[in-house]
Structures are given as C-alpha cells and as structure tokens.
Amino acid sequence: MSKQGVRYGAELRKRAEKVDTLRTSLFACPRCGKKKVRRKGNSIWECKACGSVFAGGTYSLSTPAGEVATRQIDEYKKR
C-alpha cells in the first residue's frame, strides 16, 4: 500500500499485506493465456507478452462482481 505500512492492528497489517501481494503478483492474460499480466496503474493491467492493455480490479485482475457478470454473459450467449 504505502512505503510506511500500517501502524496499528494485526488484522489491518494482514489485509495490507494481502493487497500488496495481489497488487505485485502476475496474472494470466485473458487474451494470450500467458502468466505475464502486471498492474500498470489504478485498475489498468498490461500483458508483457502480447502487449494488450485492459481494465480490471484495483488490486487484482478481476473482481467478484466482474466474475459474476462474465459468467452471466457467457450463460446468455449459450442460449
């Protein structure tokens, strides 16, 4: 989160560490499938392999609401 970290509270420190690991980890690209997607900025993600840039969640590539919406769109397309 920040360079200083969280001051007080074990639970808050755990949450901040979880967010930091999500923010800095690599994700699989939805376009090419390679695990090369990195966070470029706030909700902006870029694949280093194919160069595609797309929007996602703030700290992770997809949000729970986004996954639900994707699932509903896929079900609608199957009909």
NORGIKA-V965807 format. One record per backbone hydrogen bond with DSSP energy under -1.0 kcal/mol. CO is the residue of the C=O (numbers start at 1). NH is the residue of the N-H. If there is no record, write none. Layout:
CO_NH ; CO_NH
//
This chain:
9_13 ; 10_14 ; 11_15 ; 12_16 ; 13_17 ; 14_18 ; 15_19 ; 16_20 ; 17_21 ; 18_22 ; 19_23 ; 20_24 ; 27_37 ; 29_33 ; 34_29 ; 34_36 ; 36_48 ; 37_27 ; 38_46 ; 41_44 ; 43_56 ; 44_40 ; 44_41 ; 45_54 ; 46_38 ; 47_51 ; 52_47 ; 54_45 ; 63_67 ; 64_68 ; 65_69 ; 66_70 ; 67_71 ; 68_72 ; 69_73 ; 70_74 ; 71_75 ; 72_76 ; 73_77 ; 74_78
//
